[in-house]
């Protein structure tokens, strides 16, 4: 796994980031909710795909607040 992606240069609205089980990294405007293989914004706020990596069996531990 490549590790945490670079979060510099993200849109000003990006407040959280997390990786889905398939390896895709996303940033979110509001704290995302967990579902069976990843995270979702629950139709509140924006999200943006920022990177792709190898599938991560420990994806549930990747949620972090940026600012």
Biopython code that builds the backbone (N, CA, C, O; Angstrom):
import numpy as np
from Bio.PDB.StructureBuilder import StructureBuilder

atoms = [
    (1, "UNK", "N", (0.839, -1.182, 0.000)),
    (1, "UNK", "CA", (0.000, 0.000, 0.000)),
    (1, "UNK", "C", (0.877, 1.235, 0.000)),
    (1, "UNK", "O", (1.935, 1.253, 0.630)),
    (2, "UNK", "N", (0.445, 2.260, -0.699)),
    (2, "UNK", "CA", (1.236, 3.459, -0.850)),
    (2, "UNK", "C", (1.177, 4.419, 0.318)),
    (2, "UNK", "O", (1.976, 5.354, 0.377)),
    (3, "UNK", "N", (0.270, 4.225, 1.236)),
    (3, "UNK", "CA", (0.169, 5.131, 2.373)),
    (3, "UNK", "C", (-0.780, 6.278, 2.116)),
    (3, "UNK", "O", (-1.494, 6.303, 1.113)),
    (4, "UNK", "N", (-0.780, 7.226, 3.035)),
    (4, "UNK", "CA", (-1.688, 8.370, 2.988)),
    (4, "UNK", "C", (-1.296, 9.292, 1.834)),
    (4, "UNK", "O", (-0.119, 9.615, 1.677)),
    (5, "UNK", "N", (-2.275, 9.722, 1.021)),
    (5, "UNK", "CA", (-1.964, 10.616, -0.099)),
    (5, "UNK", "C", (-1.643, 12.032, 0.392)),
    (5, "UNK", "O", (-1.998, 12.414, 1.507)),
    (6, "UNK", "N", (-0.969, 12.793, -0.462)),
    (6, "UNK", "CA", (-0.657, 14.193, -0.178)),
    (6, "UNK", "C", (-1.959, 14.988, -0.141)),
    (6, "UNK", "O", (-2.751, 14.918, -1.081)),
    (7, "UNK", "N", (-2.186, 15.735, 0.920)),
    (7, "UNK", "CA", (-3.420, 16.513, 1.039)),
    (7, "UNK", "C", (-3.198, 18.001, 0.785)),
    (7, "UNK", "O", (-4.115, 18.798, 0.984)),
    (8, "UNK", "N", (-2.002, 18.391, 0.351)),
    (8, "UNK", "CA", (-1.775, 19.794, 0.001)),
    (8, "UNK", "C", (-2.455, 20.087, -1.333)),
    (8, "UNK", "O", (-2.537, 19.215, -2.198)),
    (9, "UNK", "N", (-2.930, 21.290, -1.491)),
    (9, "UNK", "CA", (-3.566, 21.690, -2.733)),
    (9, "UNK", "C", (-4.998, 21.241, -2.904)),
    (9, "UNK", "O", (-5.552, 21.356, -3.997)),
    (10, "UNK", "N", (-5.609, 20.734, -1.856)),
    (10, "UNK", "CA", (-7.009, 20.313, -1.940)),
    (10, "UNK", "C", (-7.926, 21.529, -1.902)),
    (10, "UNK", "O", (-7.517, 22.595, -1.441)),
    (11, "UNK", "N", (-9.160, 21.384, -2.379)),
    (11, "UNK", "CA", (-10.117, 22.495, -2.293)),
    (11, "UNK", "C", (-10.311, 22.927, -0.838)),
    (11, "UNK", "O", (-10.196, 22.113, 0.079)),
    (12, "UNK", "N", (-10.603, 24.201, -0.637)),
    (12, "UNK", "CA", (-10.796, 24.739, 0.703)),
    (12, "UNK", "C", (-11.908, 24.070, 1.488)),
    (12, "UNK", "O", (-11.894, 24.083, 2.719)),
    (13, "UNK", "N", (-12.880, 23.482, 0.784)),
    (13, "UNK", "CA", (-14.004, 22.838, 1.482)),
    (13, "UNK", "C", (-13.639, 21.468, 2.045)),
    (13, "UNK", "O", (-14.373, 20.940, 2.880)),
    (14, "UNK", "N", (-12.524, 20.877, 1.611)),
    (14, "UNK", "CA", (-12.150, 19.522, 2.036)),
    (14, "UNK", "C", (-11.752, 19.505, 3.511)),
    (14, "UNK", "O", (-10.766, 20.131, 3.899)),
    (15, "UNK", "N", (-12.510, 18.796, 4.318)),
    (15, "UNK", "CA", (-12.289, 18.752, 5.761)),
    (15, "UNK", "C", (-11.868, 17.375, 6.281)),
    (15, "UNK", "O", (-11.268, 17.280, 7.352)),
    (16, "UNK", "N", (-12.173, 16.315, 5.543)),
    (16, "UNK", "CA", (-11.906, 14.936, 5.963)),
    (16, "UNK", "C", (-11.355, 14.146, 4.788)),
    (16, "UNK", "O", (-11.644, 14.473, 3.637)),
    (17, "UNK", "N", (-10.569, 13.117, 5.056)),
    (17, "UNK", "CA", (-10.190, 12.178, 4.009)),
    (17, "UNK", "C", (-10.235, 10.764, 4.560)),
    (17, "UNK", "O", (-10.085, 10.543, 5.762)),
    (18, "UNK", "N", (-10.445, 9.808, 3.657)),
    (18, "UNK", "CA", (-10.525, 8.400, 4.045)),
    (18, "UNK", "C", (-10.342, 7.534, 2.813)),
    (18, "UNK", "O", (-10.513, 7.985, 1.680)),
    (19, "UNK", "N", (-9.990, 6.282, 3.059)),
    (19, "UNK", "CA", (-9.801, 5.314, 1.990)),
    (19, "UNK", "C", (-10.886, 4.248, 2.066)),
    (19, "UNK", "O", (-11.209, 3.754, 3.146)),
    (20, "UNK", "N", (-11.444, 3.901, 0.915)),
    (20, "UNK", "CA", (-12.401, 2.803, 0.832)),
    (20, "UNK", "C", (-11.640, 1.476, 0.790)),
    (20, "UNK", "O", (-10.430, 1.456, 0.567)),
    (21, "UNK", "N", (-12.343, 0.390, 1.002)),
    (21, "UNK", "CA", (-11.733, -0.929, 0.991)),
    (21, "UNK", "C", (-11.067, -1.296, -0.329)),
    (21, "UNK", "O", (-10.130, -2.094, -0.354)),
    (22, "UNK", "N", (-11.553, -0.707, -1.439)),
    (22, "UNK", "CA", (-10.961, -1.003, -2.746)),
    (22, "UNK", "C", (-9.683, -0.216, -3.019)),
    (22, "UNK", "O", (-9.066, -0.381, -4.071)),
    (23, "UNK", "N", (-9.281, 0.643, -2.071)),
    (23, "UNK", "CA", (-8.058, 1.414, -2.209)),
    (23, "UNK", "C", (-8.252, 2.853, -2.643)),
    (23, "UNK", "O", (-7.287, 3.617, -2.651)),
    (24, "UNK", "N", (-9.467, 3.252, -3.006)),
    (24, "UNK", "CA", (-9.736, 4.612, -3.457)),
    (24, "UNK", "C", (-9.740, 5.583, -2.277)),
    (24, "UNK", "O", (-10.377, 5.331, -1.254)),
    (25, "UNK", "N", (-9.014, 6.706, -2.434)),
    (25, "UNK", "CA", (-8.988, 7.770, -1.425)),
    (25, "UNK", "C", (-9.933, 8.881, -1.840)),
    (25, "UNK", "O", (-10.000, 9.250, -3.013)),
    (26, "UNK", "N", (-10.669, 9.413, -0.861)),
    (26, "UNK", "CA", (-11.634, 10.486, -1.076)),
    (26, "UNK", "C", (-11.415, 11.586, -0.049)),
    (26, "UNK", "O", (-10.919, 11.333, 1.049)),
    (27, "UNK", "N", (-11.792, 12.819, -0.418)),
    (27, "UNK", "CA", (-11.920, 13.890, 0.568)),
    (27, "UNK", "C", (-13.392, 14.263, 0.641)),
    (27, "UNK", "O", (-14.138, 14.141, -0.331)),
    (28, "UNK", "N", (-13.787, 14.723, 1.826)),
    (28, "UNK", "CA", (-15.192, 15.039, 2.101)),
    (28, "UNK", "C", (-15.309, 16.401, 2.764)),
    (28, "UNK", "O", (-14.415, 16.844, 3.484)),
    (29, "UNK", "N", (-16.431, 17.052, 2.503)),
    (29, "UNK", "CA", (-16.715, 18.342, 3.128)),
    (29, "UNK", "C", (-17.179, 18.165, 4.569)),
    (29, "UNK", "O", (-16.828, 18.966, 5.436)),
    (30, "UNK", "N", (-17.950, 17.142, 4.827)),
    (30, "UNK", "CA", (-18.416, 16.825, 6.181)),
    (30, "UNK", "C", (-17.950, 15.420, 6.543)),
    (30, "UNK", "O", (-17.611, 14.634, 5.659)),
    (31, "UNK", "N", (-17.930, 15.104, 7.809)),
    (31, "UNK", "CA", (-17.468, 13.787, 8.243)),
    (31, "UNK", "C", (-18.317, 12.700, 7.586)),
    (31, "UNK", "O", (-19.537, 12.684, 7.747)),
    (32, "UNK", "N", (-17.680, 11.793, 6.848)),
    (32, "UNK", "CA", (-18.450, 10.759, 6.148)),
    (32, "UNK", "C", (-18.907, 9.654, 7.099)),
    (32, "UNK", "O", (-18.392, 9.498, 8.206)),
    (33, "UNK", "N", (-19.880, 8.904, 6.629)),
    (33, "UNK", "CA", (-20.402, 7.758, 7.362)),
    (33, "UNK", "C", (-19.823, 6.487, 6.754)),
    (33, "UNK", "O", (-19.516, 6.446, 5.563)),
    (34, "UNK", "N", (-19.677, 5.474, 7.557)),
    (34, "UNK", "CA", (-19.112, 4.201, 7.114)),
    (34, "UNK", "C", (-20.215, 3.277, 6.602)),
    (34, "UNK", "O", (-21.296, 3.201, 7.188)),
    (35, "UNK", "N", (-19.933, 2.580, 5.511)),
    (35, "UNK", "CA", (-20.805, 1.487, 5.074)),
    (35, "UNK", "C", (-19.955, 0.246, 4.889)),
    (35, "UNK", "O", (-18.787, 0.262, 5.278)),
    (36, "UNK", "N", (-20.467, -0.811, 4.327)),
    (36, "UNK", "CA", (-19.800, -2.109, 4.368)),
    (36, "UNK", "C", (-18.409, -2.168, 3.732)),
    (36, "UNK", "O", (-17.605, -2.997, 4.157)),
    (37, "UNK", "N", (-18.082, -1.343, 2.745)),
    (37, "UNK", "CA", (-16.752, -1.391, 2.119)),
    (37, "UNK", "C", (-16.152, -0.011, 1.882)),
    (37, "UNK", "O", (-15.247, 0.136, 1.060)),
    (38, "UNK", "N", (-16.645, 1.003, 2.594)),
    (38, "UNK", "CA", (-16.110, 2.337, 2.375)),
    (38, "UNK", "C", (-16.852, 3.400, 3.157)),
    (38, "UNK", "O", (-17.456, 3.135, 4.196)),
    (39, "UNK", "N", (-16.788, 4.606, 2.629)),
    (39, "UNK", "CA", (-17.346, 5.793, 3.282)),
    (39, "UNK", "C", (-18.288, 6.497, 2.314)),
    (39, "UNK", "O", (-18.133, 6.382, 1.098)),
    (40, "UNK", "N", (-19.260, 7.223, 2.848)),
    (40, "UNK", "CA", (-20.149, 8.008, 1.990)),
    (40, "UNK", "C", (-20.543, 9.285, 2.705)),
    (40, "UNK", "O", (-20.497, 9.369, 3.932)),
    (41, "UNK", "N", (-20.935, 10.287, 1.910)),
    (41, "UNK", "CA", (-21.221, 11.617, 2.457)),
    (41, "UNK", "C", (-22.672, 11.789, 2.882)),
    (41, "UNK", "O", (-23.040, 12.863, 3.356)),
    (42, "UNK", "N", (-23.500, 10.773, 2.730)),
    (42, "UNK", "CA", (-24.900, 10.815, 3.144)),
    (42, "UNK", "C", (-25.649, 11.990, 2.523)),
    (42, "UNK", "O", (-26.533, 12.574, 3.150)),
    (43, "UNK", "N", (-25.287, 12.334, 1.285)),
    (43, "UNK", "CA", (-25.937, 13.407, 0.531)),
    (43, "UNK", "C", (-25.793, 14.774, 1.182)),
    (43, "UNK", "O", (-26.544, 15.696, 0.863)),
    (44, "UNK", "N", (-24.847, 14.909, 2.078)),
    (44, "UNK", "CA", (-24.567, 16.198, 2.717)),
    (44, "UNK", "C", (-23.132, 16.561, 2.369)),
    (44, "UNK", "O", (-22.219, 15.778, 2.626)),
    (45, "UNK", "N", (-22.923, 17.719, 1.795)),
    (45, "UNK", "CA", (-21.574, 18.140, 1.468)),
    (45, "UNK", "C", (-21.053, 17.513, 0.188)),
    (45, "UNK", "O", (-21.732, 16.739, -0.486)),
    (46, "UNK", "N", (-19.838, 17.875, -0.109)),
    (46, "UNK", "CA", (-19.198, 17.417, -1.343)),
    (46, "UNK", "C", (-18.168, 16.338, -1.044)),
    (46, "UNK", "O", (-17.743, 16.161, 0.097)),
    (47, "UNK", "N", (-17.772, 15.614, -2.101)),
    (47, "UNK", "CA", (-16.679, 14.642, -2.013)),
    (47, "UNK", "C", (-15.896, 14.706, -3.311)),
    (47, "UNK", "O", (-16.410, 15.139, -4.342)),
    (48, "UNK", "N", (-14.649, 14.271, -3.249)),
    (48, "UNK", "CA", (-13.774, 14.298, -4.407)),
    (48, "UNK", "C", (-12.805, 13.128, -4.323)),
    (48, "UNK", "O", (-12.155, 12.929, -3.297)),
    (49, "UNK", "N", (-12.709, 12.365, -5.386)),
    (49, "UNK", "CA", (-11.747, 11.252, -5.456)),
    (49, "UNK", "C", (-10.369, 11.864, -5.668)),
    (49, "UNK", "O", (-10.176, 12.650, -6.595)),
    (50, "UNK", "N", (-9.402, 11.507, -4.811)),
    (50, "UNK", "CA", (-8.083, 12.125, -4.911)),
    (50, "UNK", "C", (-6.966, 11.152, -5.262)),
    (50, "UNK", "O", (-5.903, 11.592, -5.701)),
    (51, "UNK", "N", (-7.161, 9.859, -5.087)),
    (51, "UNK", "CA", (-6.096, 8.899, -5.382)),
    (51, "UNK", "C", (-6.663, 7.485, -5.414)),
    (51, "UNK", "O", (-7.758, 7.214, -4.921)),
    (52, "UNK", "N", (-5.875, 6.598, -6.013)),
    (52, "UNK", "CA", (-6.207, 5.168, -6.013)),
    (52, "UNK", "C", (-4.984, 4.402, -5.549)),
    (52, "UNK", "O", (-3.855, 4.770, -5.873)),
    (53, "UNK", "N", (-5.201, 3.356, -4.802)),
    (53, "UNK", "CA", (-4.122, 2.557, -4.244)),
    (53, "UNK", "C", (-4.572, 1.099, -4.272)),
    (53, "UNK", "O", (-5.626, 0.778, -4.822)),
    (54, "UNK", "N", (-3.793, 0.246, -3.693)),
    (54, "UNK", "CA", (-4.149, -1.163, -3.578)),
    (54, "UNK", "C", (-5.289, -1.316, -2.562)),
    (54, "UNK", "O", (-5.413, -0.495, -1.654)),
    (55, "UNK", "N", (-6.121, -2.353, -2.703)),
    (55, "UNK", "CA", (-7.144, -2.598, -1.686)),
    (55, "UNK", "C", (-6.526, -2.649, -0.288)),
    (55, "UNK", "O", (-5.419, -3.155, -0.102)),
    (56, "UNK", "N", (-7.255, -2.121, 0.682)),
    (56, "UNK", "CA", (-6.748, -2.013, 2.047)),
    (56, "UNK", "C", (-7.696, -2.721, 3.009)),
    (56, "UNK", "O", (-8.813, -2.248, 3.220)),
    (57, "UNK", "N", (-7.280, -3.843, 3.598)),
    (57, "UNK", "CA", (-8.154, -4.537, 4.545)),
    (57, "UNK", "C", (-8.369, -3.746, 5.842)),
    (57, "UNK", "O", (-9.293, -4.045, 6.599)),
    (58, "UNK", "N", (-7.533, -2.752, 6.102)),
    (58, "UNK", "CA", (-7.661, -1.926, 7.309)),
    (58, "UNK", "C", (-8.230, -0.546, 7.000)),
    (58, "UNK", "O", (-7.930, 0.416, 7.708)),
    (59, "UNK", "N", (-9.049, -0.435, 5.954)),
    (59, "UNK", "CA", (-9.582, 0.850, 5.510)),
    (59, "UNK", "C", (-10.402, 1.567, 6.584)),
    (59, "UNK", "O", (-10.497, 2.794, 6.555)),
    (60, "UNK", "N", (-10.989, 0.842, 7.520)),
    (60, "UNK", "CA", (-11.830, 1.499, 8.541)),
    (60, "UNK", "C", (-11.030, 2.408, 9.453)),
    (60, "UNK", "O", (-11.610, 3.261, 10.125)),
    (61, "UNK", "N", (-9.720, 2.251, 9.496)),
    (61, "UNK", "CA", (-8.873, 3.091, 10.328)),
    (61, "UNK", "C", (-8.270, 4.280, 9.602)),
    (61, "UNK", "O", (-7.387, 4.940, 10.151)),
    (62, "UNK", "N", (-8.723, 4.582, 8.368)),
    (62, "UNK", "CA", (-8.091, 5.633, 7.592)),
    (62, "UNK", "C", (-8.762, 7.000, 7.701)),
    (62, "UNK", "O", (-8.193, 7.984, 7.228)),
    (63, "UNK", "N", (-9.921, 7.101, 8.291)),
    (63, "UNK", "CA", (-10.627, 8.382, 8.374)),
    (63, "UNK", "C", (-9.835, 9.371, 9.206)),
    (63, "UNK", "O", (-9.491, 9.090, 10.354)),
    (64, "UNK", "N", (-9.544, 10.538, 8.627)),
    (64, "UNK", "CA", (-8.788, 11.592, 9.307)),
    (64, "UNK", "C", (-9.397, 12.958, 8.984)),
    (64, "UNK", "O", (-9.912, 13.179, 7.889)),
    (65, "UNK", "N", (-9.329, 13.851, 9.941)),
    (65, "UNK", "CA", (-9.747, 15.227, 9.708)),
    (65, "UNK", "C", (-8.538, 16.014, 9.203)),
    (65, "UNK", "O", (-7.443, 15.904, 9.755)),
    (66, "UNK", "N", (-8.743, 16.803, 8.156)),
    (66, "UNK", "CA", (-7.667, 17.578, 7.566)),
    (66, "UNK", "C", (-7.462, 18.885, 8.314)),
    (66, "UNK", "O", (-6.335, 19.235, 8.663)),
    (67, "UNK", "N", (-8.542, 19.603, 8.561)),
    (67, "UNK", "CA", (-8.454, 20.903, 9.227)),
    (67, "UNK", "C", (-9.581, 21.078, 10.211)),
    (67, "UNK", "O", (-9.671, 22.114, 10.868)),
]
sb = StructureBuilder()
sb.init_structure("model")
sb.init_model(0)
sb.init_chain("A")
sb.init_seg("    ")
for serial, (resi, resn, name, xyz) in enumerate(atoms, 1):
    if name == "N":
        sb.init_residue(resn, " ", resi, " ")
    sb.init_atom(name, np.array(xyz, "f"), 0.0, 1.0, " ", f" {name:<3s}", serial, name[0])
structure = sb.get_structure()
